[in-house]
Structures are given as C-alpha cells and as structure tokens.
C-alpha cells in the first residue's frame, strides 16, 4: 500500500511542475493579450465618447428646438469630451444633399449638417507591431430643421 501512495505522490508532483512550466511559457503571451484587450476596450470607450460628441454637435447645428447651454455646435460637441486630453478637433460642415459634399462652413436652411470629431488615441504601452498612436474619427449627419414660420 505504501508503494501505491509513493507512486501517486510523485505523479502529482510531476503534474504540478508541468503546469508551472506551461504557465511560465504562456504568461508573457497572456500578458500581451491582456494589454491589447485593455487598449482595445479603451479605443471602444473613447470612440463612443467621440460618437456622442459628434451627435451632440450635429443636433445643435441642425437647429432642432430645445434649450441649449452652448453658443456653437463646436462648443456643444466639446461639452461631451471633457474627459479627453488633448481637446479633439471638431469641424462642422453643411451640404444641400445627404450624400455631400460637405464643404460649406456656413449653415444652409433645409440642408444637411455633418459634424466630424477627430482625436488622437495613445496606447498604454509600446509593443512592436502595435501602433503607439491612432487617429479616431467619428462623424454624424443630420438634416437641418426647417425654419419655423412666424405668423405674427
């Protein structure tokens, strides 16, 4: 009976040693994947922030009725990006058709507005094959609300 116990004990010790070696071999790769996953999640988060900023700016620029605490579409868009540093670049352009081209900075009644928000994302760490900086761009297009007639 002691013979069976001795054999099973050495088998368990060898198994634990093999698991430790496997972990030592896989750990750098797992850490790399973990850091990449964190950066990917950060890109997603900041992308959603930029999307909300573009939508807010387009909503303001499209003249829909509402109470605004902002004086311009750029200010409305930048109000959504207070957690970003440096401040993103916001451009507001207008067009007569939904397909564009959006190259007119002056508002067009009964036209369309496109707000673009551009920001440079920086990764947490530098790895070869993974870019240190990535430009994130989000755009939102909306129809400009028609001017409400005044019957007074």
TORPA-4810 file (N, C-alpha, C, O; in nm, 3 decimals):
<nodes>
NODE_1_0.081_-0.118_0.000_0.000_0.000_0.000_0.086_0.126_0.000_0.050_0.225_-0.063_X
NODE_2_0.196_0.123_0.067_0.284_0.239_0.067_0.344_0.261_-0.071_0.378_0.373_-0.107_X
NODE_3_0.356_0.155_-0.147_0.409_0.167_-0.282_0.314_0.247_-0.372_0.360_0.328_-0.452_X
NODE_4_0.185_0.226_-0.361_0.087_0.299_-0.439_0.088_0.446_-0.400_0.078_0.533_-0.487_X
NODE_5_0.098_0.475_-0.274_0.099_0.612_-0.228_0.221_0.687_-0.280_0.210_0.803_-0.320_X
NODE_6_0.337_0.620_-0.279_0.458_0.684_-0.325_0.449_0.715_-0.475_0.491_0.823_-0.517_X
NODE_7_0.397_0.625_-0.554_0.385_0.647_-0.698_0.285_0.759_-0.731_0.310_0.842_-0.817_X
NODE_8_0.174_0.759_-0.661_0.075_0.863_-0.689_0.126_1.000_-0.644_0.094_1.100_-0.707_X
NODE_9_0.204_1.006_-0.538_0.260_1.132_-0.489_0.360_1.190_-0.589_0.356_1.310_-0.615_X
NODE_10_0.449_1.109_-0.644_0.546_1.159_-0.741_0.478_1.199_-0.871_0.523_1.290_-0.940_X
NODE_11_0.369_1.132_-0.905_0.292_1.167_-1.024_0.228_1.305_-1.008_0.226_1.384_-1.102_X
NODE_12_0.177_1.333_-0.890_0.117_1.464_-0.862_0.223_1.572_-0.866_0.199_1.680_-0.921_X
NODE_13_0.341_1.547_-0.807_0.449_1.645_-0.809_0.491_1.678_-0.951_0.513_1.795_-0.984_X
NODE_14_0.503_1.576_-1.037_0.541_1.600_-1.176_0.433_1.680_-1.249_0.466_1.765_-1.331_X
NODE_15_0.308_1.655_-1.220_0.198_1.728_-1.284_0.202_1.876_-1.246_0.183_1.963_-1.331_X
NODE_16_0.226_1.904_-1.118_0.233_2.043_-1.075_0.353_2.114_-1.137_0.345_2.232_-1.171_X
NODE_17_0.461_2.044_-1.152_0.580_2.102_-1.217_0.553_2.132_-1.363_0.597_2.235_-1.414_X
NODE_18_0.481_2.044_-1.431_0.447_2.067_-1.572_0.354_2.187_-1.587_0.369_2.265_-1.680_X
NODE_19_0.260_2.202_-1.496_0.169_2.316_-1.500_0.244_2.447_-1.479_0.214_2.547_-1.543_X
NODE_20_0.342_2.446_-1.389_0.421_2.567_-1.364_0.504_2.604_-1.487_0.516_2.722_-1.519_X
NODE_21_0.560_2.505_-1.555_0.638_2.531_-1.677_0.546_2.585_-1.787_0.583_2.678_-1.858_X
NODE_22_0.429_2.526_-1.802_0.334_2.574_-1.903_0.294_2.719_-1.876_0.285_2.799_-1.968_X
NODE_23_0.270_2.752_-1.750_0.235_2.889_-1.714_0.351_2.984_-1.744_0.329_3.093_-1.796_X
NODE_24_0.474_2.943_-1.711_0.590_3.027_-1.736_0.609_3.053_-1.886_0.653_3.161_-1.925_X
NODE_25_0.575_2.955_-1.968_0.589_2.972_-2.113_0.476_3.060_-2.167_0.500_3.145_-2.254_X
NODE_26_0.355_3.042_-2.119_0.238_3.113_-2.172_0.217_3.251_-2.111_0.149_3.334_-2.171_X
NODE_27_0.274_3.279_-1.995_0.246_3.404_-1.925_0.281_3.530_-2.005_0.200_3.622_-2.008_X
NODE_28_0.397_3.539_-2.070_0.424_3.661_-2.149_0.321_3.683_-2.260_0.279_3.797_-2.283_X
NODE_29_0.281_3.577_-2.326_0.181_3.589_-2.432_0.046_3.631_-2.374_-0.024_3.714_-2.432_X
NODE_30_0.008_3.574_-2.260_-0.118_3.611_-2.196_-0.117_3.756_-2.150_-0.218_3.826_-2.161_X
NODE_31_-0.004_3.803_-2.098_0.008_3.944_-2.058_-0.005_4.035_-2.179_-0.071_4.139_-2.172_X
NODE_32_0.058_3.998_-2.290_0.047_4.075_-2.413_-0.099_4.085_-2.457_-0.147_4.193_-2.491_X
NODE_33_-0.170_3.973_-2.457_-0.311_3.973_-2.496_-0.395_4.057_-2.401_-0.489_4.125_-2.444_X
NODE_34_-0.363_4.054_-2.272_-0.436_4.133_-2.173_-0.419_4.282_-2.199_-0.517_4.357_-2.195_X
NODE_35_-0.296_4.326_-2.226_-0.271_4.468_-2.252_-0.339_4.511_-2.382_-0.397_4.620_-2.389_X
NODE_36_-0.334_4.427_-2.485_-0.401_4.458_-2.611_-0.553_4.468_-2.588_-0.618_4.556_-2.644_X
NODE_37_-0.608_4.379_-2.508_-0.752_4.383_-2.479_-0.790_4.511_-2.404_-0.895_4.570_-2.431_X
NODE_38_-0.705_4.554_-2.312_-0.732_4.679_-2.239_-0.729_4.797_-2.335_-0.818_4.882_-2.330_X
NODE_39_-0.629_4.803_-2.423_-0.622_4.913_-2.520_-0.741_4.910_-2.616_-0.794_5.015_-2.652_X
NODE_40_-0.783_4.791_-2.657_-0.899_4.780_-2.746_-1.025_4.831_-2.675_-1.107_4.899_-2.736_X
NODE_41_-1.039_4.798_-2.549_-1.155_4.846_-2.472_-1.149_4.998_-2.457_-1.253_5.065_-2.462_X
NODE_42_-1.030_5.053_-2.438_-1.016_5.198_-2.429_-1.051_5.265_-2.561_-1.115_5.370_-2.562_X
NODE_43_-1.008_5.205_-2.673_-1.044_5.261_-2.805_-1.196_5.262_-2.821_-1.253_5.360_-2.868_X
NODE_44_-1.260_5.153_-2.782_-1.406_5.146_-2.791_-1.471_5.255_-2.705_-1.564_5.322_-2.750_X
NODE_45_-1.423_5.273_-2.583_-1.479_5.373_-2.492_-1.463_5.514_-2.550_-1.559_5.591_-2.556_X
NODE_46_-1.343_5.547_-2.594_-1.320_5.680_-2.649_-1.392_5.699_-2.782_-1.435_5.810_-2.814_X
NODE_47_-1.407_5.593_-2.859_-1.485_5.601_-2.983_-1.630_5.635_-2.954_-1.691_5.714_-3.027_X
NODE_48_-1.686_5.576_-2.849_-1.824_5.608_-2.811_-1.835_5.752_-2.761_-1.935_5.820_-2.788_X
NODE_49_-1.734_5.799_-2.691_-1.733_5.939_-2.646_-1.733_6.033_-2.765_-1.807_6.131_-2.767_X
NODE_50_-1.650_6.003_-2.866_-1.645_6.087_-2.986_-1.776_6.080_-3.064_-1.821_6.180_-3.120_X
NODE_51_-1.836_5.961_-3.069_-1.965_5.946_-3.138_-2.072_6.033_-3.071_-2.150_6.099_-3.140_X
NODE_52_-2.077_6.032_-2.939_-2.173_6.116_-2.867_-2.146_6.264_-2.889_-2.239_6.344_-2.900_X
NODE_53_-2.018_6.301_-2.896_-1.983_6.441_-2.920_-2.028_6.484_-3.059_-2.084_6.593_-3.075_X
NODE_54_-2.004_6.400_-3.160_-2.046_6.434_-3.297_-2.198_6.445_-3.305_-2.250_6.535_-3.371_X
NODE_55_-2.268_6.356_-3.239_-2.415_6.361_-3.240_-2.466_6.487_-3.170_-2.560_6.550_-3.218_X
NODE_56_-2.405_6.522_-3.059_-2.447_6.643_-2.987_-2.423_6.768_-3.071_-2.508_6.857_-3.076_X
NODE_57_-2.307_6.774_-3.136_-2.278_6.890_-3.223_-2.372_6.898_-3.341_-2.416_7.006_-3.378_X
NODE_58_-2.402_6.783_-3.403_-2.494_6.782_-3.518_-2.635_6.820_-3.474_-2.706_6.890_-3.546_X
NODE_59_-2.675_6.774_-3.357_-2.808_6.808_-3.306_-2.819_6.959_-3.284_-2.920_7.020_-3.318_X
NODE_60_-2.715_7.017_-3.227_-2.715_7.162_-3.205_-2.716_7.236_-3.338_-2.792_7.331_-3.356_X
NODE_61_-2.633_7.192_-3.433_-2.620_7.261_-3.562_-2.744_7.244_-3.650_-2.766_7.325_-3.740_X
NODE_62_-2.824_7.142_-3.624_-2.942_7.119_-3.708_-3.062_7.201_-3.664_-3.170_7.189_-3.722_X
NODE_63_-3.045_7.284_-3.563_-3.147_7.380_-3.519_-3.275_7.317_-3.468_-3.382_7.376_-3.482_X
NODE_64_-3.268_7.200_-3.409_-3.389_7.143_-3.351_-3.425_7.221_-3.226_-3.336_7.269_-3.155_X
NODE_65_-3.555_7.236_-3.200_-3.594_7.315_-3.084_-3.545_7.252_-2.954_-3.543_7.130_-2.941_X
NODE_66_-3.508_7.333_-2.864_-3.461_7.284_-2.734_-3.390_7.395_-2.660_-3.367_7.503_-2.714_X
NODE_67_-3.357_7.367_-2.539_-3.286_7.465_-2.458_-3.138_7.426_-2.460_-3.101_7.315_-2.425_X
NODE_68_-3.056_7.520_-2.503_-2.914_7.493_-2.516_-2.836_7.576_-2.415_-2.869_7.692_-2.388_X
NODE_69_-2.734_7.516_-2.362_-2.643_7.588_-2.275_-2.515_7.623_-2.348_-2.416_7.664_-2.287_X
NODE_70_-2.516_7.607_-2.481_-2.396_7.630_-2.562_-2.422_7.742_-2.661_-2.536_7.775_-2.691_X
NODE_71_-2.314_7.799_-2.713_-2.327_7.907_-2.810_-2.292_7.863_-2.951_-2.317_7.938_-3.046_X
NODE_72_-2.235_7.744_-2.969_-2.200_7.696_-3.103_-2.203_7.544_-3.105_-2.203_7.478_-3.001_X
NODE_73_-2.205_7.489_-3.227_-2.203_7.343_-3.242_-2.071_7.286_-3.192_-2.069_7.177_-3.134_X
NODE_74_-1.961_7.358_-3.214_-1.832_7.311_-3.165_-1.832_7.302_-3.013_-1.783_7.204_-2.956_X
NODE_75_-1.887_7.403_-2.949_-1.892_7.402_-2.802_-1.982_7.290_-2.752_-1.952_7.228_-2.650_X
NODE_76_-2.091_7.263_-2.823_-2.180_7.153_-2.786_-2.108_7.019_-2.796_-2.121_6.934_-2.708_X
NODE_77_-2.032_7.000_-2.904_-1.957_6.875_-2.922_-1.847_6.862_-2.818_-1.828_6.755_-2.760_X
NODE_78_-1.775_6.969_-2.794_-1.665_6.964_-2.696_-1.717_6.946_-2.554_-1.643_6.899_-2.467_X
NODE_79_-1.841_6.982_-2.529_-1.900_6.961_-2.397_-1.913_6.814_-2.362_-1.920_6.778_-2.244_X
NODE_80_-1.916_6.728_-2.463_-1.924_6.583_-2.442_-1.787_6.519_-2.424_-1.778_6.400_-2.391_X
NODE_81_-1.681_6.595_-2.445_-1.546_6.536_-2.444_-1.459_6.593_-2.333_-1.339_6.610_-2.351_X
NODE_82_-1.519_6.623_-2.220_-1.441_6.682_-2.111_-1.339_6.584_-2.053_-1.245_6.627_-1.986_X
NODE_83_-1.356_6.453_-2.079_-1.262_6.354_-2.026_-1.146_6.327_-2.122_-1.063_6.241_-2.093_X
NODE_84_-1.139_6.397_-2.235_-1.033_6.373_-2.333_-0.927_6.481_-2.326_-0.958_6.600_-2.315_X
NODE_85_-0.803_6.440_-2.331_-0.691_6.532_-2.335_-0.589_6.478_-2.435_-0.550_6.362_-2.422_X
NODE_86_-0.547_6.555_-2.530_-0.581_6.692_-2.563_-0.721_6.703_-2.621_-0.785_6.603_-2.653_X
NODE_87_-0.768_6.825_-2.632_-0.903_6.850_-2.682_-0.916_6.805_-2.827_-0.827_6.833_-2.908_X
NODE_88_-1.023_6.734_-2.862_-1.041_6.689_-3.000_-1.067_6.806_-3.096_-1.101_6.917_-3.055_X
NODE_89_-1.048_6.778_-3.224_-1.078_6.875_-3.329_-1.220_6.852_-3.378_-1.257_6.740_-3.413_X
NODE_90_-1.300_6.957_-3.380_-1.440_6.948_-3.423_-1.458_7.036_-3.547_-1.423_7.154_-3.546_X
NODE_91_-1.513_6.977_-3.654_-1.545_7.055_-3.773_-1.693_7.038_-3.804_-1.749_6.928_-3.792_X
NODE_92_-1.756_7.148_-3.843_-1.898_7.148_-3.878_-1.909_7.197_-4.021_-1.869_7.309_-4.053_X
NODE_93_-1.964_7.112_-4.109_-1.981_7.146_-4.250_-2.124_7.118_-4.293_-2.192_7.032_-4.237_X
NODE_94_-2.168_7.192_-4.394_-2.305_7.181_-4.443_-2.305_7.143_-4.591_-2.208_7.164_-4.662_X
NODE_95_-2.419_7.084_-4.635_-2.437_7.046_-4.775_-2.586_7.052_-4.809_-2.672_7.047_-4.721_X
NODE_96_-2.614_7.061_-4.940_-2.753_7.061_-4.986_-2.810_6.921_-4.997_-2.932_6.903_-4.994_X
NODE_97_-2.723_6.820_-5.010_-2.771_6.682_-5.025_-2.708_6.595_-4.918_-2.599_6.624_-4.867_X
NODE_98_-2.776_6.487_-4.885_-2.728_6.399_-4.779_-2.597_6.331_-4.818_-2.516_6.298_-4.731_X
NODE_99_-2.574_6.311_-4.946_-2.452_6.246_-4.992_-2.333_6.338_-5.001_-2.221_6.292_-5.027_X
NODE_100_-2.354_6.466_-4.980_-2.243_6.560_-4.981_-2.224_6.625_-5.117_-2.311_6.612_-5.203_X
NODE_101_-2.116_6.692_-5.138_-2.001_6.707_-5.050_-2.028_6.807_-4.936_-2.101_6.905_-4.953_X
NODE_102_-1.969_6.780_-4.824_-1.983_6.866_-4.706_-1.861_6.957_-4.700_-1.762_6.927_-4.634_X
NODE_103_-1.870_7.070_-4.771_-1.756_7.161_-4.777_-1.795_7.306_-4.751_-1.715_7.396_-4.774_X
NODE_104_-1.917_7.330_-4.705_-1.964_7.465_-4.679_-1.971_7.488_-4.528_-2.050_7.422_-4.460_X
NODE_105_-1.891_7.580_-4.474_-1.896_7.604_-4.328_-2.015_7.690_-4.284_-2.043_7.699_-4.165_X
NODE_106_-2.085_7.754_-4.381_-2.199_7.838_-4.346_-2.326_7.754_-4.342_-2.346_7.669_-4.428_X
NODE_107_-2.413_7.777_-4.243_-2.537_7.699_-4.234_-2.625_7.715_-4.358_-2.635_7.824_-4.415_X
NODE_108_-2.689_7.605_-4.398_-2.780_7.603_-4.512_-2.917_7.563_-4.458_-2.932_7.457_-4.396_X
NODE_109_-3.018_7.648_-4.482_-3.151_7.610_-4.436_-3.204_7.498_-4.525_-3.183_7.499_-4.647_X
NODE_110_-3.270_7.403_-4.465_-3.324_7.284_-4.533_-3.215_7.200_-4.599_-3.241_7.130_-4.696_X
NODE_111_-3.094_7.208_-4.548_-2.984_7.125_-4.598_-2.949_7.018_-4.496_-3.034_6.973_-4.419_X
NODE_112_-2.823_6.978_-4.498_-2.775_6.875_-4.407_-2.647_6.925_-4.341_-2.572_7.005_-4.398_X
NODE_113_-2.624_6.878_-4.220_-2.504_6.915_-4.146_-2.425_6.788_-4.115_-2.483_6.683_-4.087_X
NODE_114_-2.293_6.799_-4.119_-2.205_6.689_-4.080_-2.104_6.742_-3.979_-2.033_6.839_-4.006_X
NODE_115_-2.098_6.679_-3.865_-2.002_6.716_-3.762_-1.900_6.604_-3.751_-1.936_6.487_-3.731_X
NODE_116_-1.773_6.640_-3.763_-1.663_6.543_-3.750_-1.584_6.576_-3.625_-1.551_6.691_-3.599_X
NODE_117_-1.554_6.473_-3.548_-1.473_6.488_-3.428_-1.352_6.397_-3.444_-1.367_6.277_-3.464_X
NODE_118_-1.233_6.455_-3.434_-1.108_6.380_-3.454_-1.024_6.393_-3.328_-1.007_6.502_-3.274_X
NODE_119_-0.970_6.279_-3.282_-0.887_6.277_-3.162_-0.780_6.171_-3.178_-0.804_6.067_-3.240_X
NODE_120_-0.662_6.196_-3.123_-0.551_6.102_-3.130_-0.548_6.017_-3.004_-0.531_6.068_-2.894_X
NODE_121_-0.565_5.886_-3.023_-0.562_5.790_-2.913_-0.419_5.740_-2.894_-0.351_5.709_-2.992_X
NODE_122_-0.374_5.733_-2.769_-0.240_5.683_-2.737_-0.253_5.556_-2.654_-0.328_5.552_-2.557_X
NODE_123_-0.179_5.452_-2.693_-0.185_5.324_-2.622_-0.116_5.334_-2.486_-0.040_5.428_-2.460_X
NODE_124_-0.144_5.238_-2.400_-0.085_5.235_-2.267_0.064_5.206_-2.275_0.145_5.275_-2.214_X
NODE_125_0.100_5.103_-2.350_0.240_5.063_-2.363_0.276_5.050_-2.510_0.190_5.052_-2.597_X
NODE_126_0.405_5.038_-2.534_0.451_5.022_-2.672_0.496_4.878_-2.693_0.581_4.827_-2.620_X
NODE_127_0.438_4.816_-2.793_0.478_4.683_-2.837_0.507_4.691_-2.985_0.443_4.767_-3.057_X
NODE_128_0.601_4.612_-3.031_0.627_4.610_-3.174_0.506_4.552_-3.245_0.448_4.453_-3.201_X
NODE_129_0.468_4.615_-3.355_0.352_4.571_-3.429_0.223_4.638_-3.387_0.122_4.626_-3.456_X
NODE_130_0.224_4.708_-3.275_0.105_4.779_-3.227_0.137_4.928_-3.234_0.230_4.974_-3.169_X
NODE_131_0.060_5.006_-3.312_0.091_5.148_-3.325_0.074_5.222_-3.192_-0.018_5.193_-3.115_X
NODE_132_0.163_5.317_-3.166_0.159_5.395_-3.042_0.042_5.494_-3.042_-0.019_5.519_-2.938_X
NODE_133_0.011_5.549_-3.160_-0.099_5.645_-3.172_-0.192_5.604_-3.285_-0.149_5.550_-3.387_X
NODE_134_-0.320_5.630_-3.265_-0.422_5.601_-3.366_-0.519_5.719_-3.369_-0.567_5.763_-3.265_X
NODE_135_-0.547_5.768_-3.489_-0.645_5.876_-3.502_-0.785_5.817_-3.505_-0.816_5.731_-3.588_X
NODE_136_-0.869_5.863_-3.414_-1.009_5.821_-3.410_-1.093_5.934_-3.469_-1.080_6.050_-3.430_X
NODE_137_-1.180_5.899_-3.562_-1.268_5.996_-3.626_-1.410_5.945_-3.620_-1.438_5.830_-3.655_X
NODE_138_-1.501_6.030_-3.576_-1.642_5.995_-3.575_-1.718_6.109_-3.642_-1.689_6.227_-3.619_X
NODE_139_-1.816_6.072_-3.725_-1.897_6.171_-3.796_-2.045_6.145_-3.770_-2.087_6.032_-3.749_X
NODE_140_-2.120_6.252_-3.772_-2.265_6.241_-3.760_-2.329_6.339_-3.857_-2.290_6.456_-3.864_X
NODE_141_-2.428_6.290_-3.933_-2.501_6.374_-4.028_-2.646_6.384_-3.984_-2.707_6.286_-3.941_X
NODE_142_-2.701_6.506_-3.995_-2.842_6.528_-3.964_-2.899_6.629_-4.061_-2.827_6.712_-4.117_X
NODE_143_-3.028_6.620_-4.079_-3.099_6.719_-4.161_-3.123_6.843_-4.077_-3.163_6.834_-3.961_X
NODE_144_-3.097_6.959_-4.138_-3.121_7.085_-4.069_-3.272_7.106_-4.064_-3.340_7.093_-4.166_X
NODE_145_-3.322_7.139_-3.947_-3.466_7.161_-3.931_-3.508_7.284_-4.009_-3.437_7.384_-4.011_X
NODE_146_-3.624_7.277_-4.073_-3.672_7.395_-4.146_-3.702_7.508_-4.048_-3.738_7.486_-3.933_X
NODE_147_-3.686_7.627_-4.097_-3.714_7.744_-4.013_-3.864_7.751_-3.988_-3.944_7.746_-4.082_X
NODE_148_-3.901_7.764_-3.863_-4.042_7.771_-3.827_-4.097_7.907_-3.867_-4.040_8.010_-3.832_X
NODE_149_-4.208_7.909_-3.941_-4.264_8.039_-3.980_-4.319_8.115_-3.860_-4.368_8.055_-3.765_X
NODE_150_-4.309_8.244_-3.868_-4.362_8.331_-3.764_-4.485_8.401_-3.821_-4.473_8.480_-3.914_X
NODE_151_-4.603_8.373_-3.767_-4.727_8.426_-3.821_-4.771_8.555_-3.751_-4.886_8.597_-3.769_X
NODE_152_-4.687_8.617_-3.675_-4.725_8.740_-3.605_-4.709_8.859_-3.694_-4.736_8.972_-3.651_X
</nodes>
